[in-house]
């Protein structure tokens, strides 16, 4: 019975595989069309449509693996630069007013939020109209940023660092460090 069912469903399985390939091609073509200068290398894998906002000053490396539901926004002079071999998982948000740089081989977990600007508070007017204070964010090479992590303005995360799931990174993380928590702190003492 299983063999008969498998034989009957095989054409549908092939059709589903073809549909998935077509969806990836469409997502790649859409992202390429939305980037200024059409800068998207053929080695990149785009699993689903990305949402681009603002000036779209985005530089993408080679051999990227970009999951669905990405949100990439640049405003003013802000630019997002993503190195080679980077993986950005589903639902990640990158917003740059000053600049975000992600080094080669880094991995960004699902629903991570990397934003280099905060609203100005206490200006006497509506918060929405107060503008932003921005400081660039730099993420080194081979960094692993876990699921749900928030990286705040002005932070530098050194090469080979690991940021545990749901951490809020408010200050610099040294190369090779393991951090987690709210706010993020070294996990070395806890492991001992």
N, CA, C and O of each residue as an XYZ file, in Angstrom:
768
protein
N       0.819     -1.196      0.000
C       0.000      0.000      0.000
C       0.868      1.269      0.000
O       0.564      2.236     -0.698
N       1.959      1.250      0.797
C       2.835      2.414      0.851
C       3.486      2.657     -0.505
O       3.625      3.802     -0.936
N       3.883      1.582     -1.176
C       4.531      1.723     -2.491
C       3.562      2.314     -3.513
O       3.945      3.172     -4.309
N       2.319      1.861     -3.494
C       1.314      2.369     -4.416
C       1.064      3.854     -4.159
O       0.996      4.650     -5.096
N       0.928      4.217     -2.894
C       0.704      5.613     -2.530
C       1.903      6.475     -2.941
O       1.729      7.575     -3.466
N       3.106      5.976     -2.704
C       4.317      6.713     -3.098
C       4.358      6.898     -4.612
O       4.712      7.975     -5.090
N       4.003      5.870     -5.365
C       4.010      5.965     -6.818
C       2.970      6.978     -7.310
O       3.219      7.719     -8.260
N       1.818      7.003     -6.665
C       0.775      7.947     -7.057
C       1.138      9.403     -6.729
O       0.765     10.322     -7.457
N       1.858      9.595     -5.642
C       2.193     10.952     -5.200
C       3.499     11.487     -5.775
O       3.777     12.680     -5.652
N       4.297     10.641     -6.393
C       5.608     11.051     -6.916
C       5.516     12.237     -7.885
O       6.324     13.159     -7.770
N       4.579     12.256     -8.825
C       4.508     13.422     -9.726
C       4.228     14.733     -8.977
O       4.745     15.786     -9.348
N       3.413     14.661     -7.930
C       3.117     15.866     -7.146
C       4.343     16.341     -6.375
O       4.560     17.542     -6.215
N       5.134     15.394     -5.903
C       6.367     15.753     -5.195
C       7.338     16.457     -6.147
O       7.979     17.436     -5.764
N       7.449     15.965     -7.376
C       8.319     16.625     -8.370
C       7.799     18.022     -8.685
O       8.583     18.959     -8.836
N       6.497     18.162     -8.784
C       5.886     19.454     -9.060
C       6.158     20.432     -7.909
O       6.452     21.604     -8.146
N       6.062     19.957     -6.689
C       6.344     20.814     -5.529
C       7.803     21.267     -5.534
O       8.088     22.424     -5.225
N       8.728     20.373     -5.880
C      10.143     20.730     -5.964
C      10.392     21.772     -7.042
O      11.176     22.701     -6.845
N       9.724     21.620     -8.183
C       9.865     22.596     -9.264
C       9.288     23.943     -8.841
O       9.857     24.988     -9.156
N       8.174     23.924     -8.137
C       7.557     25.163     -7.660
C       8.494     25.891     -6.688
O       8.620     27.114     -6.752
N       9.143     25.155     -5.799
C      10.073     25.768     -4.843
C      11.250     26.417     -5.570
O      11.666     27.518     -5.209
N      11.786     25.753     -6.582
C      12.886     26.338     -7.366
C      12.434     27.609     -8.068
O      13.172     28.594     -8.104
N      11.244     27.596     -8.619
C      10.703     28.771     -9.284
C      10.515     29.924     -8.286
O      10.804     31.077     -8.606
N      10.036     29.613     -7.096
C       9.854     30.643     -6.069
C      11.186     31.263     -5.665
O      11.264     32.472     -5.445
N      12.237     30.444     -5.566
C      13.570     30.970     -5.236
C      14.091     31.878     -6.349
O      14.649     32.941     -6.076
N      13.908     31.461     -7.598
C      14.344     32.286     -8.728
C      13.618     33.628     -8.734
O      14.223     34.671     -8.981
N      12.320     33.591     -8.461
C      11.535     34.816     -8.417
C      12.039     35.727     -7.292
O      12.194     36.929     -7.504
N      12.298     35.173     -6.092
C      12.783     35.973     -4.966
C      14.145     36.582     -5.284
O      14.395     37.741     -4.953
N      15.023     35.818     -5.918
C      16.341     36.332     -6.313
C      16.179     37.485     -7.301
O      16.778     38.546     -7.126
N      15.361     37.275     -8.347
C      15.164     38.295     -9.373
C      14.540     39.552     -8.785
O      14.907     40.664     -9.165
N      13.608     39.384     -7.872
C      12.958     40.537     -7.241
C      13.954     41.341     -6.415
O      13.984     42.568     -6.503
N      14.773     40.656     -5.610
C      15.771     41.359     -4.804
C      16.769     42.079     -5.704
O      17.118     43.232     -5.455
N      17.218     41.404     -6.733
C      18.178     42.026     -7.652
C      17.582     43.273     -8.300
O      18.262     44.291     -8.428
N      16.319     43.198     -8.708
C      15.661     44.332     -9.351
C      15.501     45.513     -8.399
O      15.494     46.661     -8.843
N      15.371     45.254     -7.108
C      15.137     46.320     -6.130
C      16.421     46.953     -5.607
O      16.368     47.991     -4.947
N      17.575     46.347     -5.888
C      18.848     46.903     -5.415
C      19.389     47.914     -6.413
O      19.372     47.665     -7.618
N      19.872     49.061     -5.919
C      20.501     50.014     -6.834
C      21.701     49.368     -7.523
O      22.500     48.693     -6.874
N      21.828     49.569     -8.816
C      22.949     49.000     -9.556
C      22.843     47.501     -9.751
O      23.751     46.886    -10.310
N      21.747     46.899     -9.298
C      21.501     45.459     -9.479
C      22.645     44.611     -8.952
O      23.064     43.660     -9.611
N      23.155     44.941     -7.774
C      24.309     44.241     -7.200
C      23.853     43.010     -6.410
O      23.611     43.097     -5.207
N      23.739     41.889     -7.074
C      23.408     40.632     -6.404
C      24.071     39.513     -7.196
O      23.682     39.212     -8.324
N      25.086     38.902     -6.574
C      25.859     37.864     -7.244
C      25.032     36.595     -7.418
O      24.211     36.259     -6.565
N      25.250     35.899     -8.516
C      24.515     34.674     -8.830
C      24.783     33.552     -7.825
O      24.026     32.582     -7.778
N      25.847     33.662     -7.018
C      26.157     32.625     -6.029
C      25.255     32.708     -4.795
O      25.275     31.803     -3.960
N      24.473     33.769     -4.669
C      23.625     33.954     -3.496
C      22.342     33.138     -3.609
O      21.785     32.978     -4.695
N      21.882     32.626     -2.467
C      20.624     31.888     -2.396
C      19.629     32.771     -1.657
O      19.885     33.198     -0.531
N      18.493     33.043     -2.296
C      17.446     33.876     -1.711
C      16.198     33.004     -1.617
O      15.594     32.669     -2.636
N      15.811     32.638     -0.399
C      14.711     31.692     -0.212
C      13.331     32.322     -0.335
O      12.352     31.625     -0.601
N      13.247     33.620     -0.144
C      11.947     34.280     -0.238
C      12.138     35.769     -0.368
O      13.249     36.270     -0.196
N      11.065     36.491     -0.673
C      11.182     37.922     -0.891
C      11.674     38.659      0.355
O      11.285     38.350      1.482
N      12.542     39.642      0.115
C      13.020     40.521      1.179
C      12.305     41.856      1.026
O      11.978     42.268     -0.087
N      12.062     42.530      2.144
C      11.456     43.853      2.110
C      12.571     44.878      2.232
O      13.299     44.890      3.225
N      12.709     45.737      1.231
C      13.712     46.794      1.223
C      13.015     48.137      1.372
O      12.000     48.397      0.725
N      13.574     49.000      2.241
C      12.999     50.326      2.475
C      14.099     51.368      2.476
O      15.274     51.052      2.661
N      13.702     52.618      2.265
C      14.631     53.736      2.344
C      15.475     53.873      1.089
O      15.023     53.584     -0.019
N      16.714     54.321      1.286
C      17.612     54.604      0.164
C      18.169     53.347     -0.507
O      18.710     53.419     -1.611
N      18.041     52.228      0.140
C      18.498     50.931     -0.398
C      19.997     50.905     -0.671
O      20.456     50.291     -1.633
N      20.753     51.583      0.192
C      22.223     51.546      0.080
C      22.680     50.256      0.754
O      23.012     50.236      1.939
N      22.689     49.202     -0.015
C      22.960     47.854      0.492
C      24.006     47.211     -0.407
O      23.863     47.184     -1.629
N      25.064     46.691      0.219
C      26.110     45.972     -0.518
C      26.112     44.528     -0.031
O      26.287     44.257      1.156
N      25.918     43.625     -0.956
C      25.837     42.209     -0.615
C      27.027     41.462     -1.184
O      27.406     41.656     -2.339
N      27.617     40.598     -0.353
C      28.740     39.772     -0.772
C      28.296     38.599     -1.630
O      27.216     38.606     -2.221
N      29.154     37.599     -1.683
C      28.900     36.397     -2.470
C      28.557     35.236     -1.532
O      28.842     35.286     -0.335
N      27.953     34.211     -2.084
C      27.628     32.976     -1.363
C      26.778     33.239     -0.118
O      26.959     32.576      0.904
N      25.867     34.187     -0.192
C      24.965     34.475      0.927
C      23.830     33.458      0.925
O      23.480     32.891     -0.111
N      23.267     33.242      2.101
C      22.071     32.418      2.238
C      21.067     33.290      2.977
O      21.187     33.496      4.185
N      20.078     33.801      2.251
C      19.112     34.752      2.797
C      17.746     34.083      2.904
O      17.155     33.686      1.900
N      17.261     33.966      4.122
C      15.967     33.339      4.361
C      14.827     34.304      4.062
O      15.055     35.460      3.707
N      13.618     33.824      4.208
C      12.403     34.607      3.957
C      12.221     35.715      4.988
O      12.796     35.687      6.076
N      11.404     36.687      4.607
C      10.909     37.730      5.501
C      11.992     38.640      6.065
O      11.858     39.131      7.186
N      13.061     38.875      5.311
C      14.087     39.816      5.747
C      13.577     41.231      5.568
O      12.815     41.519      4.645
N      14.010     42.122      6.473
C      13.678     43.537      6.378
C      14.988     44.302      6.393
O      15.727     44.255      7.376
N      15.281     45.012      5.302
C      16.520     45.762      5.163
C      16.162     47.213      4.868
O      15.528     47.512      3.856
N      16.578     48.123      5.772
C      16.245     49.534      5.601
C      17.491     50.384      5.790
O      18.266     50.172      6.723
N      17.676     51.347      4.894
C      18.744     52.330      5.035
C      18.135     53.715      4.885
O      17.298     53.948      4.013
N      18.561     54.625      5.740
C      18.081     55.998      5.706
C      19.270     56.944      5.713
O      20.325     56.608      6.252
N      19.113     58.119      5.123
C      20.182     59.112      5.108
C      21.443     58.538      4.489
O      21.410     57.965      3.400
N      22.563     58.698      5.197
C      23.842     58.189      4.694
C      24.098     56.743      5.131
O      25.164     56.193      4.853
N      23.141     56.136      5.802
C      23.313     54.762      6.283
C      23.469     53.760      5.162
O      22.869     53.890      4.095
N      24.292     52.753      5.427
C      24.538     51.696      4.448
C      24.645     50.365      5.178
O      25.193     50.294      6.278
N      24.127     49.326      4.568
C      24.278     47.963      5.078
C      25.265     47.252      4.169
O      25.071     47.195      2.954
N      26.341     46.702      4.765
C      27.351     45.966      4.010
C      27.435     44.562      4.591
O      27.706     44.388      5.779
N      27.204     43.573      3.758
C      27.198     42.177      4.184
C      28.302     41.449      3.434
O      28.323     41.451      2.203
N      29.224     40.822      4.171
C      30.367     40.125      3.587
C      29.988     38.813      2.926
O      28.811     38.467      2.828
N      30.993     38.094      2.478
C      30.807     36.816      1.790
C      30.442     35.704      2.771
O      30.885     35.705      3.919
N      29.633     34.761      2.304
C      29.323     33.560      3.072
C      28.467     33.796      4.295
O      28.471     32.972      5.210
N      27.732     34.892      4.342
C      26.888     35.225      5.496
C      25.537     34.533      5.356
O      25.006     34.400      4.253
N      24.983     34.091      6.493
C      23.636     33.531      6.546
C      22.785     34.480      7.380
O      23.144     34.811      8.510
N      21.666     34.914      6.828
C      20.723     35.742      7.577
C      19.397     35.007      7.586
O      18.783     34.793      6.541
N      18.964     34.624      8.773
C      17.791     33.766      8.922
C      16.486     34.545      8.843
O      16.464     35.775      8.799
N      15.421     33.793      8.829
C      14.058     34.290      8.641
C      13.705     35.420      9.608
O      13.970     35.338     10.807
N      13.105     36.470      9.062
C      12.543     37.538      9.882
C      13.536     38.502     10.492
O      13.146     39.319     11.325
N      14.809     38.444     10.114
C      15.798     39.372     10.671
C      15.534     40.782     10.152
O      15.127     40.967      9.005
N      15.771     41.778     11.016
C      15.611     43.192     10.658
C      16.952     43.883     10.777
O      17.591     43.814     11.827
N      17.392     44.550      9.720
C      18.603     45.365      9.728
C      18.207     46.766      9.296
O      17.692     46.960      8.195
N      18.449     47.753     10.175
C      18.080     49.138      9.891
C      19.297     50.006     10.142
O      19.849     50.021     11.242
N      19.721     50.750      9.085
C      20.944     51.550      9.175
C      20.672     53.011      8.837
O      20.218     53.342      7.742
N      20.964     53.879      9.809
C      20.984     55.324      9.586
C      22.437     55.788      9.466
O      22.720     56.766      8.775
N      23.353     55.092     10.133
C      24.792     55.401     10.085
C      25.529     54.314      9.302
O      26.274     54.625      8.373
N      25.332     53.047      9.664
C      25.965     51.955      8.946
C      25.971     50.669      9.747
O      26.159     50.673     10.964
N      25.763     49.571      9.045
C      25.871     48.230      9.619
C      26.794     47.448      8.702
O      26.593     47.396      7.489
N      27.817     46.834      9.307
C      28.766     46.020      8.544
C      28.799     44.631      9.185
O      29.003     44.499     10.392
N      28.596     43.594      8.357
C      28.618     42.208      8.822
C      29.749     41.497      8.094
O      29.773     41.462      6.864
N      30.693     40.925      8.855
C      31.869     40.279      8.289
C      31.594     38.924      7.674
O      30.553     38.311      7.910
N      32.543     38.473      6.886
C      32.455     37.187      6.180
C      32.146     36.034      7.136
O      32.666     35.976      8.250
N      31.302     35.131      6.684
C      31.039     33.885      7.400
C      30.171     34.011      8.633
O      30.002     33.027      9.353
N      29.613     35.176      8.907
C      28.776     35.343     10.102
C      27.382     34.784      9.855
O      26.931     34.666      8.715
N      26.706     34.442     10.960
C      25.349     33.913     10.889
C      24.455     34.722     11.812
O      24.777     34.937     12.980
N      23.326     35.168     11.271
C      22.361     35.962     12.017
C      21.115     35.106     12.184
O      20.527     34.662     11.198
N      20.706     34.870     13.435
C      19.574     33.991     13.725
C      18.220     34.614     13.412
O      18.105     35.807     13.130
N      17.202     33.764     13.472
C      15.833     34.181     13.187
C      15.418     35.351     14.067
O      15.722     35.392     15.259
N      14.728     36.287     13.464
C      14.087     37.417     14.148
C      15.063     38.297     14.926
O      14.660     38.992     15.859
N      16.340     38.271     14.550
C      17.306     39.186     15.158
C      16.993     40.609     14.686
O      16.469     40.808     13.590
N      17.322     41.591     15.527
C      17.100     42.992     15.200
C      18.418     43.735     15.377
O      18.951     43.815     16.484
N      18.936     44.277     14.284
C      20.200     45.004     14.309
C      19.892     46.407     13.800
O      19.664     46.610     12.608
N      19.888     47.386     14.728
C      19.471     48.750     14.407
C      20.483     49.725     14.972
O      20.795     49.696     16.163
N      20.995     50.590     14.105
C      22.052     51.508     14.530
C      21.531     52.869     14.991
O      22.327     53.790     15.177
N      20.230     53.021     15.179
C      19.673     54.316     15.568
C      18.568     54.151     16.601
O      17.866     53.140     16.633
N      18.435     55.159     17.437
C      17.333     55.258     18.397
C      16.641     56.599     18.195
O      17.261     57.562     17.742
N      15.364     56.659     18.528
C      14.648     57.937     18.490
C      15.215     58.870     19.555
O      15.621     58.427     20.629
N      15.238     60.151     19.250
C      15.625     61.151     20.257
C      14.428     61.377     21.171
O      13.326     61.669     20.708
N      14.650     61.243     22.440
C      13.574     61.458     23.410
C      13.808     62.773     24.138
O      14.940     63.249     24.221
N      12.742     63.359     24.664
C      12.863     64.560     25.485
C      13.160     65.820     24.712
O      13.776     66.738     25.254
N      12.741     65.896     23.452
C      12.999     67.095     22.653
C      11.895     68.132     22.793
O      12.011     69.233     22.255
N      10.836     67.798     23.503
C       9.733     68.720     23.694
C       8.631     68.578     22.668
O       7.522     69.067     22.883
N       8.906     67.932     21.582
C       7.891     67.706     20.550
C       7.502     66.251     20.512
O       7.935     65.453     21.344
N       6.678     65.910     19.533
C       6.282     64.503     19.401
C       7.496     63.608     19.124
O       8.364     63.962     18.326
N       7.549     62.473     19.775
C       8.659     61.533     19.602
C       8.827     61.146     18.138
O       9.949     61.008     17.651
N       7.732     60.977     17.456
C       7.776     60.569     16.049
C       8.546     61.574     15.188
O       9.164     61.192     14.194
N       8.511     62.848     15.562
C       9.157     63.902     14.780
C      10.516     64.309     15.331
O      11.128     65.245     14.818
N      11.001     63.628     16.361
C      12.218     64.045     17.068
C      13.513     63.672     16.356
O      14.577     64.173     16.721
N      13.448     62.818     15.366
C      14.667     62.395     14.679
C      15.332     61.229     15.385
O      14.763     60.619     16.291
N      16.555     60.930     14.947
C      17.281     59.759     15.454
C      18.714     60.123     15.801
O      19.298     61.040     15.223
N      19.266     59.389     16.753
C      20.697     59.412     17.029
C      21.238     58.071     16.559
O      20.760     57.017     16.977
N      22.239     58.120     15.685
C      22.751     56.887     15.082
C      24.252     56.757     15.292
O      24.996     57.736     15.232
N      24.679     55.516     15.541
C      26.103     55.157     15.606
C      26.261     53.820     14.915
O      25.454     52.915     15.130
N      27.296     53.674     14.080
C      27.439     52.445     13.284
C      27.636     51.189     14.136
O      28.140     51.238     15.258
N      27.224     50.081     13.564
C      27.389     48.758     14.176
C      28.347     47.969     13.299
O      28.240     47.983     12.073
N      29.291     47.275     13.946
C      30.207     46.419     13.201
C      30.185     45.018     13.804
O      30.416     44.830     14.999
N      29.903     44.048     12.949
C      29.887     42.643     13.351
C      31.038     41.981     12.596
O      31.095     42.034     11.367
N      31.949     41.360     13.334
C      33.158     40.778     12.749
C      32.897     39.543     11.907
O      31.762     39.236     11.545
N      33.985     38.845     11.607
C      33.927     37.616     10.813
C      33.543     36.431     11.703
O      33.879     36.386     12.886
N      32.839     35.488     11.110
C      32.485     34.228     11.782
C      31.806     34.444     13.128
O      32.058     33.709     14.082
N      30.954     35.442     13.201
C      30.170     35.724     14.405
C      28.854     34.968     14.297
O      28.262     34.872     13.222
N      28.408     34.438     15.423
C      27.118     33.761     15.465
C      26.203     34.578     16.368
O      26.438     34.686     17.571
N      25.163     35.149     15.778
C      24.168     35.912     16.527
C      22.918     35.049     16.596
O      22.318     34.734     15.569
N      22.530     34.670     17.798
C      21.429     33.733     17.993
C      20.062     34.319     17.691
O      19.912     35.500     17.377
N      19.085     33.455     17.797
C      17.690     33.794     17.514
C      17.199     34.894     18.453
O      17.422     34.837     19.662
N      16.531     35.891     17.882
C      15.881     36.923     18.681
C      16.816     37.937     19.325
O      16.380     38.702     20.185
N      18.079     37.966     18.937
C      19.046     38.905     19.523
C      18.746     40.328     19.031
O      18.339     40.531     17.887
N      18.954     41.300     19.918
C      18.879     42.712     19.557
C      20.260     43.317     19.719
O      20.867     43.208     20.785
N      20.769     43.962     18.657
C      22.056     44.651     18.698
C      21.765     46.143     18.570
O      21.134     46.583     17.609
N      22.237     46.925     19.562
C      21.923     48.354     19.631
C      23.027     49.220     19.034
O      24.128     48.730     18.784
N      22.747     50.501     18.803
C      23.687     51.407     18.132
C      25.065     51.457     18.778
O      25.205     51.383     19.998
N      26.084     51.585     17.919
C      27.453     51.782     18.352
C      28.192     50.540     18.788
O      29.340     50.636     19.222
N      27.574     49.372     18.689
C      28.181     48.129     19.174
C      29.130     47.557     18.128
O      28.866     47.597     16.926
N      30.251     47.019     18.629
C      31.169     46.252     17.791
C      31.264     44.856     18.378
O      31.557     44.691     19.562
N      31.015     43.843     17.541
C      31.109     42.451     17.966
C      32.321     41.860     17.253
O      32.361     41.818     16.024
N      33.307     41.403     18.022
C      34.568     40.927     17.466
C      34.458     39.588     16.753
O      33.486     38.852     16.920
N      35.477     39.291     15.954
C      35.543     38.050     15.181
C      35.341     36.827     16.078
O      35.879     36.760     17.183
N      34.568     35.873     15.593
C      34.396     34.599     16.285
C      33.546     34.643     17.539
O      33.465     33.644     18.254
N      32.913     35.765     17.830
C      32.073     35.864     19.033
C      30.747     35.130     18.809
O      30.312     34.927     17.676
N      30.122     34.739     19.920
C      28.810     34.104     19.897
C      27.897     34.882     20.830
O      28.243     35.137     21.984
N      26.715     35.260     20.318
C      25.718     35.979     21.113
C      24.522     35.054     21.265
O      23.876     34.694     20.280
N      24.226     34.664     22.520
C      23.154     33.717     22.801
C      21.771     34.256     22.481
O      21.552     35.467     22.457
N      20.844     33.347     22.237
C      19.478     33.681     21.849
C      18.853     34.697     22.787
O      19.022     34.632     24.005
N      18.131     35.635     22.197
C      17.339     36.653     22.895
C      18.152     37.651     23.708
O      17.586     38.390     24.514
N      19.458     37.688     23.516
C      20.295     38.665     24.223
C      20.047     40.061     23.656
O      19.619     40.223     22.514
N      20.332     41.071     24.498
C      20.300     42.467     24.062
C      21.721     42.991     24.219
O      22.221     43.131     25.335
N      22.370     43.280     23.084
C      23.772     43.688     23.094
C      23.829     45.204     23.138
O      23.478     45.881     22.172
N      24.281     45.732     24.285
C      24.320     47.175     24.509
C      25.739     47.738     24.473
O      25.926     48.952     24.392
N      26.750     46.843     24.534
C      28.143     47.306     24.504
C      28.979     46.325     23.693
O      28.512     45.246     23.330
N      30.214     46.711     23.415
C      31.098     45.916     22.566
C      31.315     44.513     23.124
O      31.332     44.302     24.336
N      31.481     43.557     22.204
C      31.750     42.161     22.552
C      33.127     41.824     21.986
O      33.343     41.948     20.781
N      34.068     41.396     22.842
C      35.417     41.077     22.348
C      35.422     39.872     21.403
O      34.516     39.039     21.428
N      36.450     39.802     20.581
C      36.624     38.662     19.680
C      36.639     37.364     20.489
O      37.271     37.287     21.542
N      35.947     36.362     19.995
C      35.930     35.045     20.618
C      35.077     34.927     21.868
O      34.977     33.837     22.433
N      34.463     36.002     22.315
C      33.662     35.975     23.552
C      32.335     35.256     23.327
O      31.839     35.176     22.204
N      31.773     34.737     24.413
C      30.440     34.140     24.431
C      29.615     34.978     25.392
O      29.931     35.064     26.578
N      28.540     35.607     24.873
C      27.719     36.475     25.709
C      26.266     36.079     25.595
O      25.860     35.448     24.619
N      25.483     36.450     26.589
C      24.050     36.207     26.580
C      23.383     37.013     27.657
O      24.054     37.554     28.536
N      22.075     37.103     27.605
C      21.308     37.784     28.638
C      20.890     39.182     28.241
O      21.168     39.658     27.141
N      20.198     39.834     29.194
C      19.687     41.190     29.007
C      20.116     42.026     30.200
O      19.589     41.825     31.294
N      21.049     42.956     30.038
C      21.859     43.150     28.840
C      22.889     42.027     28.703
O      23.196     41.331     29.671
N      23.413     41.862     27.496
C      24.366     40.773     27.235
C      25.615     40.948     28.087
O      26.145     42.050     28.227
N      26.070     39.835     28.653
C      27.294     39.818     29.469
C      28.025     38.518     29.194
O      27.461     37.595     28.608
N      29.264     38.445     29.612
C      30.079     37.264     29.362
C      29.472     36.029     30.011
O      28.986     36.089     31.140
N      29.503     34.927     29.305
C      29.026     33.655     29.856
C      30.175     32.779     30.348
O      29.950     31.671     30.836
N      31.407     33.274     30.221
C      32.585     32.491     30.632
C      32.539     32.152     32.117
O      32.831     31.019     32.499
N      32.174     33.121     32.962
C      32.140     32.884     34.416
C      31.073     31.872     34.780
O      31.262     31.089     35.711
N      29.936     31.870     34.057
C      28.856     30.951     34.358
C      29.204     29.524     33.966
O      28.692     28.573     34.558
N      30.084     29.366     32.959
C      30.439     28.034     32.495
C      31.438     27.364     33.438
O      31.555     26.139     33.446
N      32.154     28.157     34.229
C      33.179     27.611     35.129
C      32.595     26.963     36.349
O      33.334     26.460     37.195
